[in-house]
Amino acid sequence: MALFAGAALYLYYDPRMETVRFLYNDGEVFAVYKPPGLHTVQLPKGGGESLADRLITIHPLLAEVSKNRGDAGLINRLDEDTSGIVVGAWSRDTWNKLFEALLEGKIHKTYQALVEGHPTSPQTIHTFLGSPHRGAQKIKVYEKEPPPWARALPGTTDFTTLRQLPTLDCSLIAVSASPARRHQVRAHSAYRGHPLVGDALYGSTRALPVSTKERRAFFLHADTVSFAHPSTGEPISITAPARDELELPE
């Protein structure tokens, strides 16, 4: 595979590329790393620079790819304090195919997170997740399907403990979320009684007790994205190892 094929070829020579770390690119589909502290796309009321802004600065035509102008062809989003993989497309046709796959649950995402306490493992949480109004900061968890005004959709999250850290009273966990709705991992972690350490919005009263590569309130990292290529059907698996982000005690 050429490093930057097709429409993206000239990016290889552009010094502005240093502002975005590409994890995959085949001229149709790309994946980039989003650091913590950076929005994925521009917020309606501003809020600072976004990953999409950086991409459009490098390749202005990406502004026309997504359904929402300015999303830079990106398919999925990560919260500001979440790091990891974001997938995008170079054309509207490819974007439509990838977005349809996302809605159908055919783009599989896994995460690693640091949570309070020592949760039962493995565990699966299936609920409805909603926000009563568009400006709501916090996502509400409903065990049963709520009324339409709750604007709730189903979501399933699987949790597996990777490592317990008794001296810090927390655990490193692996998470698989489908379809990975807004705040799904954070809300389901709190719902099971083990919020992400440092995630005050969802009930944590503690500060992050470990060192991370970049400053953040909590540790949530999208480490793997897998899907079928929209043109060839070949399986694609993109990784961004969590060990590169987190320093845990021995």
C-alpha positions in Angstrom: 0.0 0.0 0.0 1.3 3.4 -0.9 1.7 5.7 2.0 -0.4 8.5 0.6 -2.1 7.3 -2.6 -4.6 9.0 -4.9 -6.1 12.3 -3.8 -3.8 12.5 -0.8 -0.5 12.1 -2.5 0.8 15.6 -2.1 0.3 15.5 1.7 3.4 13.4 2.0 5.5 16.5 1.1 3.5 19.1 3.1 5.1 20.2 6.4 1.7 20.9 7.8 1.2 17.2 7.9 3.1 17.4 11.2 0.0 18.7 12.9 -1.9 15.4 12.1 -0.7 11.9 12.7 -2.0 9.5 10.0 -2.4 5.9 11.1 -3.8 4.6 7.8 -4.4 6.0 4.3 -5.1 4.3 1.0 -6.5 7.2 -1.0 -10.1 6.3 -0.2 -10.1 5.7 3.5 -7.9 7.3 6.2 -7.5 7.1 9.9 -5.8 9.7 12.1 -4.8 9.9 15.8 -6.7 12.4 18.0 -4.8 13.5 21.0 -6.6 14.4 24.3 -7.5 18.0 24.7 -8.6 18.5 21.1 -12.2 18.4 19.8 -12.8 16.0 16.9 -14.9 18.5 15.0 -15.7 22.2 15.6 -18.4 22.7 18.2 -21.5 24.7 17.2 -20.5 27.5 19.6 -16.8 27.3 19.0 -14.6 26.0 21.7 -11.2 26.0 20.2 -9.3 24.2 17.4 -10.4 20.8 16.3 -8.9 17.8 14.5 -11.2 18.5 11.5 -9.8 22.1 11.4 -6.3 20.7 11.1 -7.2 18.3 8.3 -9.0 21.0 6.3 -6.0 23.3 6.6 -3.9 20.5 5.1 -6.4 19.5 2.5 -9.2 22.1 2.0 -11.3 19.8 -0.2 -12.1 17.7 2.8 -14.5 20.4 3.9 -16.9 19.2 1.2 -16.8 15.5 1.9 -19.0 15.0 5.0 -22.7 15.7 5.2 -21.9 18.5 7.7 -19.5 21.0 6.1 -16.4 21.3 8.2 -16.3 17.7 9.5 -13.4 17.0 7.2 -14.7 13.6 6.0 -14.5 12.1 9.5 -16.9 9.3 10.3 -16.7 8.9 14.1 -16.0 11.3 16.9 -14.1 11.1 20.3 -14.7 13.2 23.3 -12.3 16.1 24.0 -10.3 14.1 26.7 -10.4 10.8 24.8 -7.5 9.9 22.6 -7.2 7.4 19.7 -8.4 6.5 16.3 -10.8 8.5 14.1 -11.7 7.2 10.7 -12.4 9.4 7.6 -13.0 9.3 3.8 -11.6 11.2 0.9 -14.8 11.4 -1.1 -18.5 11.8 -0.4 -19.3 8.4 -1.9 -16.8 6.6 0.4 -18.0 8.7 3.4 -21.6 7.6 2.7 -20.6 3.9 2.7 -18.6 4.2 5.8 -21.3 6.2 7.6 -23.9 3.6 6.7 -21.6 0.9 8.0 -21.2 2.8 11.3 -25.0 3.1 11.7 -25.4 -0.6 11.0 -22.8 -1.5 13.7 -20.3 -2.8 11.1 -17.4 -0.6 12.3 -16.1 -2.2 15.5 -14.3 -0.1 18.1 -12.4 -1.1 21.2 -11.1 1.1 24.0 -9.0 1.0 27.1 -9.9 2.9 30.2 -8.9 3.4 33.8 -11.9 3.0 36.2 -12.4 3.3 39.9 -12.4 0.2 42.0 -12.2 -3.4 40.8 -15.3 -4.3 38.7 -16.6 -7.7 38.0 -15.2 -9.1 34.7 -16.4 -9.8 32.1 -19.7 -7.8 32.1 -22.0 -6.6 29.4 -24.3 -3.6 29.8 -27.2 -3.1 27.4 -29.4 0.0 27.9 -30.9 3.0 26.1 -28.8 6.1 26.1 -30.3 9.5 25.7 -30.3 13.3 26.3 -33.5 15.2 26.9 -32.3 18.2 25.0 -29.5 18.9 22.4 -27.5 21.0 24.8 -27.3 18.4 27.5 -23.8 17.7 28.7 -24.5 14.4 30.3 -26.0 11.3 28.8 -28.7 9.5 30.7 -28.9 5.7 31.0 -32.4 4.1 30.7 -32.8 0.4 31.5 -36.0 0.2 29.4 -36.9 2.1 26.3 -38.0 5.6 27.5 -40.6 8.0 25.9 -39.6 9.7 22.6 -38.8 13.0 24.4 -35.8 11.3 26.0 -34.2 11.0 22.6 -32.6 7.6 23.6 -31.1 4.9 21.4 -29.9 1.4 22.4 -26.2 0.7 23.1 -24.3 -2.3 24.3 -20.9 -2.2 26.0 -18.7 -5.1 27.0 -16.1 -4.7 29.8 -13.1 -6.9 30.6 -10.6 -6.2 33.3 -7.0 -6.2 32.0 -5.2 -5.3 35.2 -6.1 -4.4 38.7 -4.1 -1.7 40.5 -4.8 -2.3 44.2 -2.5 0.4 45.5 -4.4 3.0 43.4 -7.9 1.4 43.9 -8.5 1.4 40.2 -8.4 -1.0 37.2 -7.4 -0.9 33.6 -10.2 -2.3 31.5 -10.8 -3.2 27.8 -14.1 -2.0 26.4 -16.0 -2.9 23.2 -18.9 -0.6 22.5 -21.6 -0.9 19.9 -22.3 1.4 18.2 -20.2 3.6 20.5 -22.7 6.5 20.9 -21.8 9.8 22.5 -20.4 9.2 26.0 -21.5 5.5 25.8 -18.4 4.1 27.5 -18.3 6.8 30.2 -22.0 6.6 31.0 -22.0 2.7 31.1 -18.9 2.7 33.3 -20.6 4.9 35.8 -23.8 3.0 35.5 -22.0 -0.2 36.6 -20.6 1.7 39.6 -17.1 2.2 38.3 -16.8 5.6 36.6 -13.6 6.5 34.8 -11.1 7.9 37.3 -11.2 11.7 37.0 -14.5 11.8 35.0 -16.3 14.3 37.3 -19.3 14.6 34.9 -20.1 10.9 35.6 -19.5 10.9 39.3 -15.8 10.5 39.9 -14.4 12.4 42.8 -10.8 11.5 42.3 -8.0 12.8 40.1 -6.2 10.6 37.6 -3.5 8.8 39.7 -1.1 7.9 36.9 1.0 9.6 34.3 -0.2 10.0 30.7 1.5 11.1 27.6 -0.5 14.2 27.4 -2.6 16.0 30.0 -6.1 14.9 30.4 -8.9 14.6 33.1 -9.5 10.9 32.6 -8.0 8.0 30.6 -10.1 6.7 27.7 -8.3 5.6 24.6 -9.7 4.2 21.3 -7.1 1.6 20.5 -8.6 -0.5 17.7 -11.0 0.1 14.8 -12.0 -2.7 12.4 -14.3 -2.7 9.4 -14.6 -4.0 5.8 -13.2 -1.7 3.2 -16.1 0.1 1.5 -14.7 -0.6 -2.1 -13.0 -4.0 -1.8 -14.6 -5.6 1.2 -11.2 -6.6 2.5 -10.9 -6.5 6.3 -9.1 -3.5 7.8 -7.9 -3.3 11.4 -6.2 -0.1 12.6 -4.5 0.1 16.0 -3.1 2.8 18.2 -1.7 0.9 21.3 -2.8 2.3 24.7 0.7 1.5 26.1 2.0 4.5 24.2 -0.4 6.8 26.1 -0.3 5.5 29.7 2.4 4.9 32.3 1.2 2.4 34.9 3.2 1.3 38.1 4.8 -2.1 38.0 
